[in-house]
Amino acid sequence: MSVSSLRVGRLASTTAAPPDTPTQQEQNMYDGNNEDEPMNRQEESVRQSAYSANCEDAEESSNNTSDDDEEESETMSSSSSSSSSSSEEDDEIPTNLSTINTSCIEEAQLSPDGTCIFTTDHARRFSVYAMPTTTTTGSNPANLKPYAQLQATDPIWAFASNPYFDLYDSSTTTVLLSQRDHYITLHNALWDISNTSPTPPPHGGPINISPILTSYKLINSLTEAYITPLSLTYTHSGTHFYAGHQNTISIFDVGESSAPISNIPTIPSKRSILKGGGVGFKGHITSLSLSPSSLYARDGILAAGSRTRWIGLYDSRTSEAVTSFSLPGGSRSQETTSEAGGAGGGVTQLKWMPDGNYLCIAERRSDTLLFYDARNYKIAVSWCTDRNALTNQKVGFDIWSPEDSSIVANNALGAGGRRSGEVWGGGTDGSVRVWTEPWNKDGAMQPDRVIDVDGVFGDDVQKERLPVVSCLLGRGGGMAVVARGRREGSKWGGNSRSTTTSRSLDLGRLDVLSLGGG
């Protein structure tokens, strides 16, 4: 069973509801896992009480439309209402009934256990939403509300969650944040560590997760200025993490906050006339991705992408460089066209296939997703075209494959031993595009499907479509999270240099699509 065979159901909704309390089976597993390492039961009781209270609110909200929802509904244009009505009649088209957030979402990720959604936005907030466990029915989907939130003082440039993130174990629910002009900080994503009260905190608003568990120092040894990573990722063991910045990938021990334990230079010498004597590459490291464990690389291969359009691969056990290569410069044969005359504007996202055999690469100002075979990096084996992403805004993608799902793990290989699966990518037109098994094909590949999940916002005078900045597929392919955002008047769209712009937009939205069986 693949995502292709699933019908797009009704949108769950935007401003997010907290997770349900654990099922009896999950609770039994949780209790069993703590026989050797007993947990603070009082703390867990407090959190579960808060979750339960929020769940009750979510159920009440979904069954009864509030006055605020009615007022907000009245502000939507007649064309949007018409679109929603028609989509209710056809389950193939998602309905458009969720709430517009106050700020442009810049990035979204799912927690490793699939229970939480993490987002950062233009308002400098890091928010934690609960992944709904059931599909909302009726014309009014339940509102998503942030369960926890951090208000930063400066822009958040990168974040990463603990690879062993477990909703029912507070010692694992941690996230790393990289904030401009600050040290790298570690936070508990679900628990306010400053609250020592034995009673549950009020659940009217999100839990404050700004208290810092620890900070990791990354500074320039000459100027003592902060070095802010543009990318973060953990090792498989969760005991170390990587931080990508200019010409360097720093390696930190989670238990040692004073400084990196080592550094991986992407270029041997900054003073060499020809890029370190022709070895390596220069540039800010904007994306990091560690491949799954395999027979060839038990600890995985670390892929690093730069603004200068280079990819470096490193053995995560030895930190030695495996290879590096530049991305295609816009040859017609690979259709890497863009407004800049053929080349993209720098790597924004890297993601390995679950089997570690293929690496997918996305860039700014590029309509193409490139697939490279881990056994031969000389040229992209295939590329997904027409993703509608000719923008400086980060437009993400996700890969769904049956072997990444315990539900269909035994059927991971399709006919002829080929790996099945799909790539879901966002676009500036508010649509999600789906490519089926691009790694099993050669050359350019157009989308197999285009799903319009946006609709129209605003009144009859001003209507806006929100670009899809992240599209995340839940475990098993049963749900998809769509994060969107649009900001104009300061950086994206319009004339960014104008000080007398006639309008200023800062809109964001988060939706959960239910993918029901056909």
Order of alpha helices (4+ residues) and beta strands (2+ residues): beta-alpha-alpha-alpha-alpha-beta-beta-beta-beta-beta-beta-beta-beta-beta-beta-beta-beta-beta-alpha-beta-beta-beta-beta-beta-beta-beta-beta-beta-beta-beta-beta-beta-beta-beta-beta-beta-beta
